Amino acid sequence: MENLLNAEVIKAAASSPLGVLSLMLLILGVLALAFFQKESVKAKLIIFATLTTGALFFGYLSLSSKSLTKVENNLNPTPEASPAFMVGRWQVEQKIGGLEGGTYIDYFKNGSFSGREEVFSNGQGKRVETNGKWKLEETTTNTFLLTLSSNNGSTWSGNFRILDENRVHNIDENYDAVRVPH
């Protein structure tokens, strides 16, 4: 019984509606043992049936309706990959070898981008302005290929996975970009 009531089991059970229901039944069983140990067998059966019926009814209500106890998986669904998703200012902070810096790029509805990259190496900072055209190609519902064609003639592409409405992960280069206010 002590293995069932440790912090890890309780934490795991509390993360889903069925887990909460099973945790509730377990606790009711422990309480019933403590409070009704000296009762007759008939009284124990009636108490057990009443507590179990109440717990199952609570579980039925919480799993079948949009009550407060139900976990909603669709409160903040992952947005779909589309050009409209990418519009806005995105920031990347990276450390590569002895270099570190930040990139801030504004992606506009018309397919253009403008931004700056700030690189720091050996205590020296350098700011590079960049602009050009961008293109987003959906590869799955929540992944996309982003291609930047700079006005200086360079082209860069990256595969991204959408983590949430304000964060994407570069799959190939293993960094996150976050949406930031202007």
PyMOL commands that set and color helices and strands:
alter all, ss='L'
color gray80, all
select helices_A, chain A and resi 7-13+17-35+41-64+83-86
alter helices_A, ss='H'
color red, helices_A
select strands_A, chain A and resi 88-96+99-107+112-121+124-140+143-150+155-164+167-170+175-180
alter strands_A, ss='S'
color yellow, strands_A
deselect
rebuild
show_as cartoon
